[in-house]
């Protein structure tokens, strides 16, 4: 979407002509802007044949995957925070005004509803780091996630820093590296697996704390395939100190794109009207006060280590 190009004037809601000119780019290269869900034309006969659809169907202007996911889960107003877990993790919150983060720790984009903007704190090393750990330690995904409940909070003193690749803007140390720390001879594989989950959860907490509204205690809506195991959900609730709510949809981005098509086709007048078909939600985890207290202490240690370990030992 246009707002993610760094060539867009968010407050004015139009191309940043001054930036485009300063870069020596031809203004003619930039297409006319169209809001998500706008009628963009009709499906041509060749395209219809390739897709197995009828020619002449309305075609809608789309949206970025995260923006579409917000619409798909019914995130239509500021307040709730959406956490999508996959290879990476994204924490998103709608905002009424395009106010950029002066610290540079979060992103700011136009929302698909055409009314709001959204702030996003992204984590590079989420499922990516867990995939590496489960392969290196020869554990199944179920064994990895089950370790969240099989080992006590703190992993017996083992700490995992998940920075296998460079992290996103909320972690402003480009030289951070990954590490298992605090290991002793009495530690087992389960301690390492549990520590890996804790490390990723702590990274998500750091990103959550970068969002301006994070201190207000809003519930977290879970989306994405990396958030389905109950023990992992409970650890996230304990580490983040938030009630976790799941949204009843398998693919939020695809659902959001379908809703944009419905808006363009006249099924709904606008994004707000899609609230009538918003998916159901249910609470799946609430923080355990005892565990949350331990994790808060361990998180402080994690922050200190993450700030200092920035090169191979």
N, C-alpha and C positions, 0 to 999 in steps of 0.2 A: 504494500500500500504506500501511497505517496508520503505519508507522515513518517515513514521509516527510512527515507532516502537521505536524510540530512540536507535535503534541498527544499524543505517545506517550511513555511512560516506558520507555526501552529496557532498563535493568537489570531492571525488574520485568516486562517483556514484556506490558504492558497500557496501556490509555488513561491519560493523565496527568490524573486527575480534578482535581487541584489547579490545573493550568493552565486546564483547561476552565472550572472555577468562577471563576477569577480573571478570565477574559475575558467572563464573563456569558453563556456559551453553555449551552443546554439539553442536559443529558446524554442526553436521549431522542433527540437527533439522531444519536447515534453508534451505529452498528451493532455487533452482537456480533462479537468477533474470531474469526477462523478461520485456521489456518495454511495456507500454500500447499500445494496437493495434497490438501486435505481433501475429502471427499465433501460437496457442497453441495446436492444434490438431483438431479432428473432433468429431461431436456429435455422441455418441454411440446410438445403437438401443434402449436400455431401456430408456435412457434419452429422445430420440426423441419421443418415444411413450407416455411418461408422459407429454411432452410439446405440442404434436400435430404437430411436425415438422418432416422434413425428416432426416433420419440418414445420416451421412457423411457431414453435413453442417460444414463449418469452425467455430472454436471456437476461440475467441480473448482473449488475456490477458486484463483484465479490468482496472479500476482505482477507486480511492476514489470518493465519491459522489461530493465533491466540485471540484475536478480536472476534473471530467466528465462534470460538469455543465459549467465550463469555456469553454471547447471545444464545448459544446452544444449551447452556446450563441455566438460563434464565437470570443471569447477572445483569440487571437492568438499572441499578441504582447504586450510588456510593454507599459504603458500609462494609458489606461482606468482602472477604478476601478469598480468592480462588487459588488453590494450589494444584498445579498439574505436575504429575510425576511420570517421567519416562527416562530416556537417556540423560536428559537434563531435568531441571525443575524450574517452574515459573510461578511466581507469586504475583497476582494481579489484583488491583483495586481500582474501581472507577472513581473519577473525580470530576467535579462540575466545571473546573477551569483548567486551562493548559499551563499550570505552574510547574516549571522545571525544577528539579532537585539541585540546589546550589552546590551540593557536595559531589554531584556526578555519580552517585551510587545506584541510581535507578534510571530506567528508560521512561519516556513519555510518548504516547501514540494516540491517534484518533480512534475512538471506539466505533464499532460497526453500527451502533444505533443512531449515529449522526448527531447526538445530543451531548454525549460525554467524551472525556478522554480517559485513558487508563495509564496508571503507573505500573511498571513491571520491574521486579527484582528477579534476576535470573541466576540459576546455579548451573555451572558447566559440569561439575563432577558429582552427579547424583547416580542415576542408574548406570552411567558409564563406569563409575568407580566400583559399584557393586558387581557389575558384570566381570570386571577384572578380578576382583577378590574371589568370587565364586569359582572362576576358572582356575586361578592360581592355586587355590586351596582344595580343589576337587570336590566342591560341595554343590549339591543341587540347589535350585532356587528355593525350594521348600525348606531345606536345611538352613539356608542362610536366613530366611525370614523368621523361621521358628526360633532361631537363636535369640531373637529379640526378647522372647519370654522365658527362654531356658536358662539364661545367665542373668545374674543380678545387675542392676544399673551400675555403671562404672567399669564393667568388664574386668573386674579384679585388678584394676590399675592399668590395663592395656589401653592405649590411646591410638586412634587411627586418624591421620591427617590425609584427606582424600584428594589432594591436589596433584593428581596424575597428569592433568593438563592445566594450562593457565586458566585461572578463574575469571569470572565476570566482574562487573564494575563494583559490586558491593565489597569485594575483597581486593583492596588496592595494594597488593604486593605481587608484582609480576614474576618474582623469583621464587615463590613458594613451591615446595616440592612435597610429594607424598611420603608418608613414613608410618610404620608401626613402632610405637614407643612403649616402654615400661614392661617389656616381656621378661618373664622368669621361667625357670625350668618346670614349675608346677602348672603353667598355663597350658590349656588344651586348644584344639582347633576352634571349639565353640566360643572361646574367649575372643579369638581373632575375628570370627564372623560377627559376633555381637559388637565388638569395637568398631568394625567397619560400618555397621548400621548406625551406631552412635555418631561416628565421624560425619557421615552424610547428613544425618539429622541435625547436627550442630551447624553444618554449612548452610542448611535450609533456614535454621534459626537466625543465623547472621544475615541472610538475605531478607528474611521477614522483618528484622529490626531496622533495615534500611528504608522500609516503606514509611512515609510520614504518619499514616494512620495506624501503625502496628501497635502502638501503646494503648489503643482504645479497647482492646480485648474482643474484637469481632471474631465470630466463628470462622472456621476455615472450611471451605467447600473443596472436597477432593475430586480430582478428575485424573484420567490417565491410567495406563495399565500397571504402573509401578506402585499402586497404593491399595491393593486388594487383600493382602494377608492381614488377618486380625491382630497378630502380635506386632507386626510392623506399624500398623495404624496406632496401636496403643502406645508404642514407643514414641511415635511422632507427637501424639497428644501430650505425653508427659514432657518431652523435650521442649516443645513449642508452648506449652501451657495453654492450649486452646482446645475447645470442643471441636471435634472433627465431624463433618457432615458429608455424606456421599450424595451424589446427584444421580438419579436413575436414567442414565443414558450411556450407551456403549462408546460412542464417538462424538464428543461435544462439538468438535470443529465441523464434521460432516453435517451434524444436525443444524448447526448455526448457518452453514451454507444453504441448506435446504430451506430454512426460514427466510433467508434473504431472497431466494427464488420465489417463495410464496408472497413476499412483500411486493416484489416486482410484478408478479402476476395478479396482484389485486386481492389475494386471499386475506391479507392483513393490511391495514392502512399504514402502519409503521411498526418499528421495532417494539415500542411499548405495548402494542396490541397483541404481540406474541406471548405476553404473560399469561394469556388464557390457556396456552398449551405448554406452559413451563413444566419440565419434568419434576417428579416428586423427589423429596429429600428425606433423609433419615440420619439421626445421630448414630455414629458407629464407635466413637471412643470419646471418653471424657478423661481429663487429667487425673492421675492417681497422686494425691498430695505428697505422699511419702516418696514416691519415685521422682516426682517433679522437683522436690527439694534436693535430692541427690544429683539429678541431672543438672540443676542450676549450678551447683558447686563444680561439677566436672566440666561444664561448659566454660566456666571461668578459666580453668586450666587449659582447655582447648584453645581459647582465644589467645592466651599468652604464648602457647607453643606455635600457633599458626602465624603469629606476628614475628617470630624469631627464627624459625627454621626455613631458610630460603635458599639452601644449596645442598648438594650431596655431602654427607658427613665423611 
